[in-house]
Amino acid sequence: MKLPSGPRLPLAALWLLSRAVLLLYTFRVVFVPGPDVTTDVSVIYFNWYEVLRGGTYPLDDVTWQYPPAAAFAILSPGLLPFLEYAHAFFVLALVCDVVVFGLLTYAGGRPGKSHAGAWVWLAGIPLLGPTAYSRYDIMVTAVAVAALLAGVRNPRTMGVLAGVGALLKVWPALLLVGTARGRVTRRSWTAAVVSGAAVLGACVLAAPGALAFLTFQRDRGTEVESLGSLVFHVARFFGAWDGEVRLNYGSVEFLGPYVPLVSRAAMALTLLAFAWLVLWRVRAREFGPTTLADAAFVAVLLFTTTSRVISPQYMLWLVGLAAVCLVWRRSPMRRAAVLVLVATGITLLEFPIWFSHVVASDGLGLTLLFVRNGLLVAASLIAARELWRRTVTEPRLREADGARDGAAGPGARVPAQGGHRDGELLKS
């Protein structure tokens, strides 16, 4: 499937049209079937807002499971006091959407770049439906996109943004996995540690309970949309499991026999994914122009797919990172990006439209989850293989060819290079 790479005017026109439709759903002018996803903002976020305005973090609310800088996102609608809280939040989500779209469009117009990334973002947000504007993940994704686009030329800026992003929702720390060895890594990682420590210190000093979130997930089950949940969905479908499904820690989870075992298996898969990333970084021989974004996309994709919780808004992270990858004209992540887009559209069907079928573990619910999670698994494997091929396998083959040519003597013909086609390698 070929992604379009057109001029800016059609991009802008389609963005305006798609976002106008999305706002109709978000503001409840037009209704999407299923649960009202905007109540997380009008009820849960607003309650947190009231607590945070009182000078403390939610100390007794186990649904508060976010790093301390998340308070900034929850408090941000206060910047628009002329609007009610939920409407102000949706407007700020739209602003973040505009920022990401503008960054991708600008970057895609530079020499050697493509507007395919902007097209991915243009399509991905409405594919997720009103959930996209009803969670603060779009704000975190905006920080991550800005960090990756800045990181090619300014590692310190990327490090600062990654450090701040990690204090918003942890996963932006993974943006640093693909930094080129040497000076780039030292600068970006140091900036991330310093900025993260500064934000953390400010939050701890500003209000009590900044670290309370660390103890609020000890008794979580397995979320009904996760990869591991398929075990219980199938068992329930055949009447072979007598556990329960209930709202727990802010999401609908399986609780009962074998749930701790499946949750531990999910965490083991996540540890294996982390071990693979460490091995990749050790074995990688070339860090090209696309490696920073490619590695970040692969890392977040692996950790999302193996997590015991795959909330619908997590797809925002993947859409944003896939979009950054495709800013480069010869990105190796195109197939994985297409799979993520399709998975995002399926996510809208399983939540909120047919979420009742997912909770019931019936045939339709199982089909939706198998397709969506299967697409994520396929995207993870394809993206990881492409990253390894581009940075490990092909450089080793070129080195082996070069060694053979050198052994053949000074008059030997040197074959054309076939590895990185995106330009000069980043110096490590």
C-alpha positions as CSV (number, residue, x, y, z in Angstrom):
1,M,0.0,0.0,0.0
2,K,1.5,3.3,-1.1
3,L,1.0,6.3,1.2
4,P,0.3,9.6,-0.5
5,S,2.8,12.5,-0.5
6,G,0.9,15.5,-1.8
7,P,1.2,19.2,-1.6
8,R,0.2,21.3,1.5
9,L,-3.1,22.7,0.3
10,P,-5.0,19.4,0.0
11,L,-3.4,18.4,3.4
12,A,-4.7,21.5,5.1
13,A,-8.1,21.3,3.5
14,L,-8.6,17.6,4.5
15,W,-7.3,18.3,8.0
16,L,-9.9,21.1,8.5
17,L,-12.7,18.9,7.2
18,S,-11.7,15.8,9.3
19,R,-11.2,17.9,12.5
20,A,-14.5,19.6,12.1
21,V,-16.2,16.3,12.0
22,L,-14.2,15.0,14.9
23,L,-15.2,18.1,17.0
24,L,-18.9,17.4,16.3
25,Y,-18.4,14.0,18.0
26,T,-16.2,15.3,20.7
27,F,-18.7,18.1,21.7
28,R,-21.5,15.6,21.5
29,V,-23.3,17.3,18.6
30,V,-23.1,13.9,16.8
31,F,-23.0,10.7,18.7
32,V,-20.7,7.7,18.3
33,P,-22.4,4.4,19.4
34,G,-21.2,2.9,22.7
35,P,-19.9,4.5,25.9
36,D,-19.4,8.2,26.0
37,V,-15.6,8.6,25.9
38,T,-15.7,12.3,26.8
39,T,-16.8,11.6,30.4
40,D,-13.2,10.9,31.3
41,V,-12.6,14.6,30.8
42,S,-15.8,16.0,32.2
43,V,-15.8,13.7,35.3
44,I,-12.5,12.1,36.0
45,Y,-10.1,14.8,34.8
46,F,-12.3,17.5,36.2
47,N,-12.2,15.9,39.7
48,W,-8.4,15.6,39.5
49,Y,-8.4,19.3,38.4
50,E,-10.3,20.3,41.5
51,V,-7.9,18.3,43.8
52,L,-4.8,19.6,42.1
53,R,-6.1,23.2,42.4
54,G,-6.3,22.6,46.1
55,G,-2.6,22.2,46.3
56,T,-2.2,18.4,46.4
57,Y,-2.0,15.3,44.2
58,P,-4.9,12.8,44.3
59,L,-3.6,10.9,47.3
60,D,-6.5,8.5,47.7
61,D,-7.5,7.9,44.1
62,V,-6.0,4.7,42.7
63,T,-7.0,5.7,39.2
64,W,-4.3,8.4,39.4
65,Q,-1.5,6.4,37.8
66,Y,0.5,9.0,36.1
67,P,3.9,10.7,36.6
68,P,3.8,14.1,38.4
69,A,4.0,16.3,35.4
70,A,0.7,14.9,34.2
71,A,-0.7,17.5,36.6
72,F,0.2,20.2,34.0
73,A,-2.0,18.5,31.4
74,I,-4.9,18.2,33.8
75,L,-4.6,21.8,34.9
76,S,-4.1,23.2,31.4
77,P,-7.8,23.9,30.7
78,G,-7.5,26.6,33.4
79,L,-5.7,28.6,30.8
80,L,-9.1,29.1,29.1
81,P,-11.3,30.2,32.0
82,F,-14.0,31.5,29.6
83,L,-14.8,27.9,28.7
84,E,-16.1,25.0,30.8
85,Y,-13.4,22.5,31.7
86,A,-14.2,19.8,29.2
87,H,-14.6,22.2,26.3
88,A,-11.3,23.9,27.2
89,F,-9.6,20.5,27.2
90,F,-10.9,19.7,23.8
91,V,-9.7,23.0,22.4
92,L,-6.3,22.4,23.8
93,A,-6.3,18.9,22.3
94,L,-7.1,20.5,19.0
95,V,-4.2,23.0,19.4
96,C,-1.8,20.0,20.0
97,D,-3.2,18.4,16.9
98,V,-2.5,21.6,14.9
99,V,1.1,21.7,16.3
100,V,1.9,18.1,15.4
101,F,0.3,18.5,11.9
102,G,2.2,21.7,11.3
103,L,5.6,20.2,12.4
104,L,5.1,17.2,10.2
105,T,4.0,19.3,7.2
106,Y,6.9,21.7,7.6
107,A,9.4,18.8,8.0
108,G,8.0,16.9,5.1
109,G,8.5,19.9,2.8
110,R,12.3,20.0,3.3
111,P,14.7,18.5,0.7
112,G,14.7,14.7,0.7
113,K,11.7,14.5,3.0
114,S,8.0,13.5,2.4
115,H,4.6,14.6,3.4
116,A,3.7,11.0,4.0
117,G,4.2,11.6,7.7
118,A,1.6,14.4,7.7
119,W,-0.8,12.1,5.9
120,V,-0.4,9.5,8.5
121,W,-1.3,12.0,11.3
122,L,-4.1,13.4,9.2
123,A,-5.7,10.0,8.9
124,G,-4.8,8.5,12.2
125,I,-6.5,10.9,14.5
126,P,-10.0,10.7,13.1
127,L,-9.6,6.9,12.8
128,L,-9.4,6.8,16.6
129,G,-12.6,8.9,16.8
130,P,-13.4,11.2,19.8
131,T,-11.0,9.3,22.1
132,A,-8.2,11.2,20.4
133,Y,-9.3,14.5,21.9
134,S,-10.6,13.0,25.1
135,R,-7.3,11.9,26.6
136,Y,-4.2,13.9,27.5
137,D,-2.1,11.4,25.4
138,I,-2.4,13.8,22.4
139,M,-0.4,16.4,24.5
140,V,2.3,13.8,25.3
141,T,2.4,12.7,21.7
142,A,2.9,16.3,20.6
143,V,6.0,16.6,22.9
144,A,7.3,13.3,21.5
145,V,6.9,14.3,17.9
146,A,8.6,17.7,18.5
147,A,11.5,15.8,20.3
148,L,12.2,13.4,17.5
149,L,12.0,16.1,14.8
150,A,14.4,18.3,16.8
151,G,16.7,15.4,17.6
152,V,18.2,15.1,14.2
153,R,20.0,18.4,14.5
154,N,19.7,19.3,18.2
155,P,20.3,16.4,20.6
156,R,20.0,18.6,23.7
157,T,16.6,19.9,22.7
158,M,15.4,16.4,22.1
159,G,16.8,15.3,25.5
160,V,15.0,18.1,27.3
161,L,11.7,17.3,25.6
162,A,12.1,13.6,26.2
163,G,12.8,14.2,29.8
164,V,9.8,16.4,30.2
165,G,7.7,13.9,28.2
166,A,8.8,11.0,30.5
167,L,7.5,13.0,33.5
168,L,4.2,13.4,31.6
169,K,3.7,9.7,30.8
170,V,6.9,7.6,31.0
171,W,7.0,6.2,27.5
172,P,8.8,9.2,25.9
173,A,11.9,8.0,27.7
174,L,12.0,5.4,24.9
175,L,12.7,8.1,22.3
176,L,16.3,8.1,23.4
177,V,17.0,4.4,22.5
178,G,18.1,5.3,19.0
179,T,20.5,8.1,19.6
180,A,23.8,7.8,17.8
181,R,26.6,6.6,20.1
182,G,29.1,9.1,21.4
183,R,28.5,12.8,21.7
184,V,24.9,12.6,20.5
185,T,23.9,10.1,23.2
186,R,25.9,12.0,25.9
187,R,24.2,15.3,25.1
188,S,20.7,14.0,24.7
189,W,20.7,11.6,27.6
190,T,22.3,14.2,29.9
191,A,19.7,16.8,28.9
192,A,16.9,14.3,29.5
193,V,18.1,13.4,33.0
194,V,18.6,17.1,34.0
195,S,15.3,18.2,32.6
196,G,13.5,15.2,34.1
197,A,15.1,15.7,37.5
198,A,14.3,19.4,37.4
199,V,10.6,18.8,36.6
200,L,10.3,16.0,39.2
201,G,11.9,18.2,41.9
202,A,9.6,21.1,41.1
203,C,6.5,18.8,41.3
204,V,7.6,17.2,44.6
205,L,8.2,20.6,46.1
206,A,5.0,22.1,44.8
207,A,2.5,19.6,46.2
208,P,2.4,16.5,48.4
209,G,1.7,13.2,46.7
210,A,3.7,13.7,43.6
211,L,5.0,10.1,43.7
212,A,1.8,8.5,45.1
213,F,1.1,7.0,41.6
214,L,4.0,4.5,42.1
215,T,1.9,2.5,44.6
216,F,-1.5,2.7,42.8
217,Q,-1.1,-0.2,40.3
218,R,0.0,-3.1,42.5
219,D,-3.3,-5.1,42.2
220,R,-4.1,-4.5,38.6
221,G,-5.6,-7.3,36.5
222,T,-5.3,-7.9,32.8
223,E,-7.1,-5.2,30.8
224,V,-9.7,-6.6,28.4
225,E,-8.2,-5.1,25.2
226,S,-4.6,-6.3,25.8
227,L,-2.8,-9.1,24.0
228,G,-2.9,-11.4,27.1
229,S,-6.6,-10.9,27.5
230,L,-7.2,-13.1,24.5
231,V,-6.6,-16.1,26.7
232,F,-9.5,-15.2,28.9
233,H,-11.8,-14.1,26.0
234,V,-11.4,-17.5,24.3
235,A,-11.9,-19.3,27.6
236,R,-15.0,-17.4,28.4
237,F,-16.3,-17.9,24.9
238,F,-16.1,-21.7,25.4
239,G,-17.3,-21.4,29.1
240,A,-14.0,-22.6,30.5
241,W,-13.2,-19.7,32.8
242,D,-15.2,-18.5,35.8
243,G,-13.5,-15.2,36.6
244,E,-15.1,-11.8,36.3
245,V,-14.9,-8.6,34.2
246,R,-15.1,-5.3,36.1
247,L,-14.0,-1.7,36.2
248,N,-10.7,-1.8,38.1
249,Y,-8.1,1.0,38.4
250,G,-9.9,3.1,35.8
251,S,-10.2,0.4,33.1
252,V,-12.2,-2.7,32.4
253,E,-10.1,-5.7,33.5
254,F,-10.2,-9.5,33.9
255,L,-10.0,-10.6,37.6
256,G,-9.9,-14.1,38.8
257,P,-8.1,-17.5,38.3
258,Y,-4.8,-17.3,36.3
259,V,-5.0,-13.6,35.8
260,P,-1.8,-13.0,37.8
261,L,0.0,-15.6,35.7
262,V,-1.0,-14.0,32.4
263,S,-0.1,-10.6,33.8
264,R,3.4,-11.9,34.8
265,A,3.7,-13.4,31.3
266,A,2.9,-10.0,29.7
267,M,5.6,-8.4,31.9
268,A,8.0,-11.1,30.9
269,L,7.3,-10.3,27.2
270,T,8.0,-6.7,28.0
271,L,11.3,-7.6,29.6
272,L,12.2,-9.7,26.5
273,A,11.4,-6.7,24.3
274,F,13.7,-4.5,26.4
275,A,16.4,-7.1,26.2
276,W,16.1,-7.2,22.4
277,L,16.4,-3.4,22.3
278,V,19.6,-3.5,24.4
279,L,21.0,-6.2,22.1
280,W,20.0,-4.2,19.1
281,R,21.8,-1.1,20.4
282,V,24.9,-3.1,21.2
283,R,25.0,-4.7,17.7
284,A,23.9,-1.7,15.6
285,R,26.7,-0.6,13.4
286,E,25.2,2.4,11.6
287,F,22.9,5.2,12.9
288,G,21.5,6.8,9.8
289,P,19.1,9.8,9.5
290,T,16.1,7.7,10.1
291,T,17.4,5.5,12.9
292,L,16.4,7.9,15.8
293,A,12.7,7.8,14.8
294,D,12.7,4.2,13.6
295,A,14.1,3.0,16.9
296,A,11.7,5.1,18.9
297,F,8.8,3.7,16.9
298,V,9.9,0.1,17.3
299,A,10.5,0.5,21.1
300,V,7.1,2.0,21.8
301,L,5.4,-0.5,19.5
302,L,7.0,-3.4,21.3
303,F,6.2,-2.1,24.7
304,T,2.6,-1.2,23.8
305,T,1.9,-4.6,22.2
306,T,3.3,-6.6,25.1
307,S,1.7,-4.5,27.8
308,R,-1.0,-5.9,30.1
309,V,-2.9,-2.8,29.3
310,I,-3.6,-1.5,25.7
311,S,-5.9,1.4,26.1
312,P,-7.4,2.9,22.9
313,Q,-5.5,6.2,23.4
314,Y,-2.2,4.3,23.2
315,M,-2.7,4.2,19.4
316,L,-2.0,7.9,19.4
317,W,1.6,7.3,20.4
318,L,2.1,4.9,17.6
319,V,0.4,7.1,15.0
320,G,2.6,10.0,16.0
321,L,5.8,8.1,16.0
322,A,4.9,6.4,12.7
323,A,4.2,9.8,11.2
324,V,7.7,11.0,12.2
325,C,9.3,7.9,10.6
326,L,7.6,8.6,7.3
327,V,8.8,12.2,7.1
328,W,11.9,10.5,5.6
329,R,11.2,9.6,2.0
330,R,12.9,6.2,2.2
331,S,11.7,5.2,5.6
332,P,11.8,1.4,6.2
333,M,8.8,1.7,8.5
334,R,6.1,2.2,5.8
335,R,4.5,-1.3,6.1
336,A,4.5,-1.1,9.9
337,A,2.9,2.4,9.7
338,V,0.1,1.2,7.4
339,L,-0.6,-1.7,9.8
340,V,-0.7,0.8,12.7
341,L,-3.2,2.9,10.8
342,V,-5.5,-0.1,10.1
343,A,-5.2,-1.2,13.8
344,T,-6.2,2.3,14.8
345,G,-9.4,2.1,12.7
346,I,-10.2,-1.3,14.2
347,T,-9.6,0.2,17.7
348,L,-12.5,2.7,17.1
349,L,-14.7,-0.3,16.3
350,E,-13.8,-2.2,19.4
351,F,-13.9,0.9,21.6
352,P,-16.3,2.6,21.9
353,I,-18.6,1.3,19.1
354,W,-18.8,-2.4,19.9
355,F,-17.1,-2.4,23.3
356,S,-20.1,-4.3,24.8
357,H,-19.2,-7.2,22.5
358,V,-15.6,-7.1,23.7
359,V,-16.7,-7.1,27.4
360,A,-19.0,-10.0,26.6
361,S,-16.3,-12.0,24.9
362,D,-18.7,-12.9,22.1
363,G,-17.8,-13.7,18.5
364,L,-17.7,-10.1,17.3
365,G,-15.7,-9.0,20.3
366,L,-13.1,-11.8,19.8
367,T,-12.8,-11.1,16.1
368,L,-12.1,-7.4,16.6
369,L,-9.5,-8.0,19.3
370,F,-7.8,-10.8,17.3
371,V,-7.6,-8.5,14.3
372,R,-6.4,-5.4,16.1
373,N,-3.9,-7.2,18.4
374,G,-2.8,-9.3,15.5
375,L,-2.0,-6.2,13.5
376,L,0.0,-4.8,16.4
377,V,2.0,-8.0,16.6
378,A,2.6,-8.0,12.9
379,A,3.7,-4.4,12.9
380,S,6.0,-5.0,15.8
381,L,7.7,-7.9,14.1
382,I,8.0,-6.1,10.8
383,A,9.3,-2.9,12.3
384,A,11.8,-4.7,14.5
385,R,13.1,-6.7,11.5
386,E,13.5,-3.6,9.4
387,L,15.4,-1.8,12.1
388,W,17.7,-4.7,12.5
389,R,18.2,-5.1,8.8
390,R,19.0,-1.5,8.2
391,T,21.4,-0.9,11.1
392,V,22.9,-4.4,11.8
393,T,22.6,-6.8,8.8
394,E,23.3,-4.5,5.9
395,P,26.3,-2.7,7.4
396,R,27.9,-6.1,8.3
397,L,27.4,-7.3,4.7
398,R,29.0,-4.1,3.4
399,E,31.9,-4.5,5.7
400,A,32.3,-8.1,4.7
401,D,32.2,-7.1,1.0
402,G,34.7,-4.3,1.7
403,A,37.1,-6.8,3.4
404,R,36.9,-9.2,0.5
405,D,37.6,-6.4,-2.0
406,G,40.6,-5.2,0.0
407,A,42.0,-8.8,0.1
408,A,41.5,-9.0,-3.7
409,G,44.0,-6.2,-4.2
410,P,44.1,-2.4,-5.0
411,G,42.8,-2.9,-8.5
412,A,39.6,-4.7,-7.5
413,R,36.3,-3.2,-8.4
414,V,34.3,-2.0,-5.4
415,P,30.5,-2.7,-5.6
416,A,28.0,0.1,-5.2
417,Q,26.8,0.7,-1.7
418,G,23.3,-0.6,-1.2
419,G,22.5,0.1,2.5
420,H,21.5,3.5,3.8
421,R,19.9,5.5,1.0
422,D,18.8,8.4,3.1
423,G,22.0,10.3,2.9
424,E,25.1,10.6,5.0
425,L,25.3,8.7,8.2
426,L,25.2,10.5,11.5
427,K,28.6,10.7,13.1
428,S,28.6,8.8,16.4
